[in-house]
Amino acid sequence: AVPAFLDDYAFMIWGLIELYQATFDESFLDRALRLQAVLREDFWDDARGGFFFSSGRTQELLLRKKEVYDGAVPSGNSVALFNLVRLSRLTGDHRFEETADALVRTFAPQVSALPYAHTHFMAALDFSLGPTSEVVIVGNKEADDTRTLLRLLRQGFFPGMVVIVKPAEDASAVERLVPLTKSMSPQGGKATAYVCRNFECEVPTTDPATVIRLLNAVKPKE
């Protein structure tokens, strides 16, 4: 009935990213990327950085505000920051990271002055600073060995991790969305994990224990 606002886009993208991480259905990641492109085009402040609450296509507004305060519900800019960082890690597209850096610089004075009023923004910044890991599982989605690797990843606590599944049966969609996966293939006909940091990957492995060891090596130190 009305044009969507920043929060509508940001929360929808967040949900689509979560759906992809839960199901590894490439259509969710594709939709998130398409909506992110619209958000960047229509809401970004080219002069001062940050996302406006309303679209630039809305002509009748006298004032376009920008909010970053995280109350009971996170602000659209805070959610957008988290989305940008996660999309960068998922796709290897550094343009998302560049926009995230610009977003941080825009709101740094407000956030540093009152960090406890910007909790989701701080969580996104923590994710950005890392350490983080990207895990690519190459294998048949329905095969037992693929399910075993995914089950182990879900049972552990790896807050800085994103996961991509490249189906051995049809990898075209994932290779289009995540070009860095093109050279990744299953080893010995088994589901294979590539554990990476900034997409610099360790030797691929089919051993679940090795995957967990590599992930634990890049977890934040307590």
Contacts in CASP RR format, 6 or more apart in sequence:
PFRMAT RR
TARGET T0000
AUTHOR 0000-0000-0000
METHOD contacts of the structure
MODEL  1
AVPAFLDDYAFMIWGLIELYQATFDESFLDRALRLQAVLREDFWDDARGG
FFFSSGRTQELLLRKKEVYDGAVPSGNSVALFNLVRLSRLTGDHRFEETA
DALVRTFAPQVSALPYAHTHFMAALDFSLGPTSEVVIVGNKEADDTRTLL
RLLRQGFFPGMVVIVKPAEDASAVERLVPLTKSMSPQGGKATAYVCRNFE
CEVPTTDPATVIRLLNAVKPKE
3 54 0 8 1.000
3 55 0 8 1.000
3 57 0 8 1.000
3 58 0 8 1.000
4 55 0 8 1.000
5 53 0 8 1.000
5 54 0 8 1.000
5 55 0 8 1.000
6 39 0 8 1.000
6 43 0 8 1.000
6 51 0 8 1.000
6 52 0 8 1.000
6 53 0 8 1.000
6 54 0 8 1.000
6 76 0 8 1.000
6 77 0 8 1.000
6 80 0 8 1.000
7 53 0 8 1.000
7 75 0 8 1.000
7 76 0 8 1.000
7 79 0 8 1.000
9 35 0 8 1.000
9 36 0 8 1.000
9 38 0 8 1.000
9 39 0 8 1.000
9 43 0 8 1.000
9 80 0 8 1.000
10 39 0 8 1.000
10 51 0 8 1.000
10 76 0 8 1.000
10 77 0 8 1.000
10 79 0 8 1.000
10 80 0 8 1.000
10 83 0 8 1.000
11 76 0 8 1.000
11 79 0 8 1.000
12 35 0 8 1.000
13 32 0 8 1.000
13 35 0 8 1.000
13 36 0 8 1.000
13 39 0 8 1.000
13 79 0 8 1.000
13 80 0 8 1.000
13 83 0 8 1.000
14 79 0 8 1.000
14 82 0 8 1.000
14 83 0 8 1.000
15 32 0 8 1.000
16 28 0 8 1.000
16 29 0 8 1.000
16 31 0 8 1.000
16 32 0 8 1.000
16 35 0 8 1.000
17 28 0 8 1.000
17 29 0 8 1.000
17 32 0 8 1.000
17 83 0 8 1.000
17 86 0 8 1.000
17 87 0 8 1.000
17 90 0 8 1.000
19 25 0 8 1.000
19 28 0 8 1.000
20 26 0 8 1.000
20 28 0 8 1.000
20 29 0 8 1.000
20 32 0 8 1.000
20 90 0 8 1.000
21 162 0 8 1.000
21 163 0 8 1.000
24 141 0 8 1.000
24 163 0 8 1.000
24 164 0 8 1.000
24 165 0 8 1.000
26 173 0 8 1.000
26 174 0 8 1.000
26 177 0 8 1.000
27 173 0 8 1.000
29 90 0 8 1.000
29 91 0 8 1.000
29 177 0 8 1.000
30 173 0 8 1.000
30 177 0 8 1.000
32 83 0 8 1.000
32 87 0 8 1.000
33 87 0 8 1.000
33 91 0 8 1.000
33 177 0 8 1.000
36 83 0 8 1.000
36 84 0 8 1.000
36 87 0 8 1.000
36 96 0 8 1.000
39 51 0 8 1.000
39 80 0 8 1.000
40 99 0 8 1.000
42 55 0 8 1.000
42 56 0 8 1.000
42 57 0 8 1.000
43 51 0 8 1.000
43 52 0 8 1.000
43 53 0 8 1.000
43 54 0 8 1.000
43 55 0 8 1.000
43 56 0 8 1.000
44 50 0 8 1.000
44 51 0 8 1.000
44 52 0 8 1.000
44 99 0 8 1.000
45 51 0 8 1.000
45 52 0 8 1.000
45 66 0 8 1.000
45 106 0 8 1.000
48 106 0 8 1.000
49 102 0 8 1.000
49 103 0 8 1.000
49 105 0 8 1.000
49 106 0 8 1.000
50 66 0 8 1.000
50 77 0 8 1.000
50 102 0 8 1.000
50 103 0 8 1.000
50 106 0 8 1.000
50 107 0 8 1.000
51 66 0 8 1.000
51 76 0 8 1.000
51 77 0 8 1.000
51 80 0 8 1.000
51 103 0 8 1.000
52 64 0 8 1.000
52 65 0 8 1.000
52 66 0 8 1.000
53 64 0 8 1.000
53 65 0 8 1.000
53 66 0 8 1.000
53 67 0 8 1.000
53 76 0 8 1.000
54 61 0 8 1.000
54 64 0 8 1.000
54 65 0 8 1.000
56 64 0 8 1.000
66 77 0 8 1.000
67 75 0 8 1.000
67 76 0 8 1.000
67 77 0 8 1.000
68 75 0 8 1.000
68 77 0 8 1.000
68 78 0 8 1.000
68 107 0 8 1.000
68 110 0 8 1.000
68 111 0 8 1.000
68 118 0 8 1.000
68 121 0 8 1.000
69 75 0 8 1.000
69 117 0 8 1.000
69 118 0 8 1.000
70 78 0 8 1.000
70 117 0 8 1.000
70 118 0 8 1.000
70 119 0 8 1.000
70 120 0 8 1.000
70 121 0 8 1.000
71 117 0 8 1.000
74 119 0 8 1.000
74 120 0 8 1.000
74 121 0 8 1.000
75 118 0 8 1.000
75 120 0 8 1.000
75 121 0 8 1.000
77 103 0 8 1.000
77 107 0 8 1.000
77 121 0 8 1.000
78 118 0 8 1.000
78 120 0 8 1.000
78 121 0 8 1.000
78 124 0 8 1.000
79 120 0 8 1.000
80 103 0 8 1.000
81 100 0 8 1.000
81 103 0 8 1.000
81 104 0 8 1.000
81 121 0 8 1.000
81 124 0 8 1.000
81 125 0 8 1.000
81 128 0 8 1.000
82 120 0 8 1.000
82 123 0 8 1.000
82 124 0 8 1.000
82 127 0 8 1.000
84 96 0 8 1.000
84 97 0 8 1.000
84 99 0 8 1.000
84 100 0 8 1.000
84 103 0 8 1.000
85 96 0 8 1.000
85 97 0 8 1.000
85 100 0 8 1.000
85 124 0 8 1.000
85 127 0 8 1.000
85 128 0 8 1.000
86 127 0 8 1.000
86 162 0 8 1.000
87 93 0 8 1.000
87 96 0 8 1.000
88 94 0 8 1.000
88 95 0 8 1.000
88 96 0 8 1.000
88 97 0 8 1.000
88 100 0 8 1.000
89 132 0 8 1.000
89 134 0 8 1.000
89 162 0 8 1.000
90 134 0 8 1.000
90 162 0 8 1.000
90 164 0 8 1.000
90 178 0 8 1.000
91 177 0 8 1.000
91 178 0 8 1.000
92 178 0 8 1.000
92 179 0 8 1.000
92 180 0 8 1.000
92 199 0 8 1.000
97 128 0 8 1.000
100 124 0 8 1.000
100 128 0 8 1.000
104 125 0 8 1.000
104 128 0 8 1.000
107 118 0 8 1.000
107 121 0 8 1.000
110 118 0 8 1.000
111 118 0 8 1.000
111 121 0 8 1.000
111 122 0 8 1.000
111 125 0 8 1.000
115 122 0 8 1.000
127 159 0 8 1.000
127 160 0 8 1.000
130 160 0 8 1.000
130 220 0 8 1.000
131 160 0 8 1.000
131 197 0 8 1.000
131 218 0 8 1.000
131 219 0 8 1.000
131 220 0 8 1.000
132 160 0 8 1.000
132 161 0 8 1.000
132 162 0 8 1.000
132 197 0 8 1.000
132 218 0 8 1.000
133 158 0 8 1.000
133 160 0 8 1.000
133 161 0 8 1.000
133 162 0 8 1.000
133 195 0 8 1.000
133 196 0 8 1.000
133 197 0 8 1.000
133 214 0 8 1.000
133 215 0 8 1.000
133 218 0 8 1.000
134 161 0 8 1.000
134 162 0 8 1.000
134 163 0 8 1.000
134 164 0 8 1.000
134 195 0 8 1.000
134 196 0 8 1.000
134 197 0 8 1.000
134 198 0 8 1.000
134 199 0 8 1.000
135 153 0 8 1.000
135 161 0 8 1.000
135 162 0 8 1.000
135 163 0 8 1.000
135 164 0 8 1.000
135 193 0 8 1.000
135 194 0 8 1.000
135 195 0 8 1.000
135 196 0 8 1.000
135 211 0 8 1.000
135 215 0 8 1.000
136 163 0 8 1.000
136 164 0 8 1.000
136 165 0 8 1.000
136 166 0 8 1.000
136 178 0 8 1.000
136 181 0 8 1.000
136 184 0 8 1.000
136 193 0 8 1.000
136 194 0 8 1.000
136 196 0 8 1.000
136 201 0 8 1.000
137 146 0 8 1.000
137 149 0 8 1.000
137 150 0 8 1.000
137 163 0 8 1.000
137 164 0 8 1.000
137 165 0 8 1.000
137 166 0 8 1.000
137 191 0 8 1.000
137 192 0 8 1.000
137 193 0 8 1.000
137 194 0 8 1.000
138 165 0 8 1.000
138 166 0 8 1.000
138 168 0 8 1.000
138 171 0 8 1.000
138 181 0 8 1.000
138 184 0 8 1.000
138 185 0 8 1.000
138 186 0 8 1.000
138 191 0 8 1.000
138 192 0 8 1.000
138 193 0 8 1.000
138 194 0 8 1.000
138 204 0 8 1.000
139 145 0 8 1.000
139 146 0 8 1.000
139 165 0 8 1.000
139 166 0 8 1.000
139 167 0 8 1.000
139 168 0 8 1.000
139 186 0 8 1.000
139 190 0 8 1.000
139 191 0 8 1.000
139 192 0 8 1.000
140 146 0 8 1.000
140 167 0 8 1.000
140 168 0 8 1.000
140 169 0 8 1.000
140 191 0 8 1.000
141 165 0 8 1.000
141 167 0 8 1.000
141 169 0 8 1.000
143 191 0 8 1.000
145 190 0 8 1.000
145 191 0 8 1.000
145 206 0 8 1.000
146 165 0 8 1.000
146 191 0 8 1.000
148 191 0 8 1.000
148 208 0 8 1.000
149 191 0 8 1.000
149 193 0 8 1.000
149 208 0 8 1.000
149 211 0 8 1.000
150 163 0 8 1.000
150 165 0 8 1.000
152 208 0 8 1.000
152 211 0 8 1.000
152 212 0 8 1.000
153 161 0 8 1.000
153 163 0 8 1.000
153 211 0 8 1.000
153 215 0 8 1.000
156 212 0 8 1.000
158 215 0 8 1.000
158 219 0 8 1.000
159 219 0 8 1.000
159 220 0 8 1.000
160 219 0 8 1.000
161 215 0 8 1.000
164 174 0 8 1.000
164 178 0 8 1.000
164 181 0 8 1.000
165 174 0 8 1.000
166 174 0 8 1.000
166 175 0 8 1.000
166 178 0 8 1.000
166 181 0 8 1.000
166 184 0 8 1.000
167 174 0 8 1.000
168 186 0 8 1.000
171 181 0 8 1.000
174 181 0 8 1.000
175 181 0 8 1.000
175 182 0 8 1.000
180 199 0 8 1.000
184 192 0 8 1.000
184 194 0 8 1.000
184 204 0 8 1.000
185 192 0 8 1.000
186 192 0 8 1.000
187 204 0 8 1.000
187 205 0 8 1.000
187 206 0 8 1.000
188 206 0 8 1.000
190 206 0 8 1.000
191 206 0 8 1.000
192 204 0 8 1.000
192 205 0 8 1.000
192 206 0 8 1.000
193 204 0 8 1.000
193 205 0 8 1.000
193 206 0 8 1.000
193 210 0 8 1.000
193 211 0 8 1.000
194 201 0 8 1.000
194 202 0 8 1.000
194 204 0 8 1.000
195 201 0 8 1.000
195 202 0 8 1.000
195 205 0 8 1.000
195 211 0 8 1.000
195 214 0 8 1.000
195 215 0 8 1.000
196 202 0 8 1.000
197 218 0 8 1.000
202 214 0 8 1.000
205 211 0 8 1.000
205 214 0 8 1.000
END
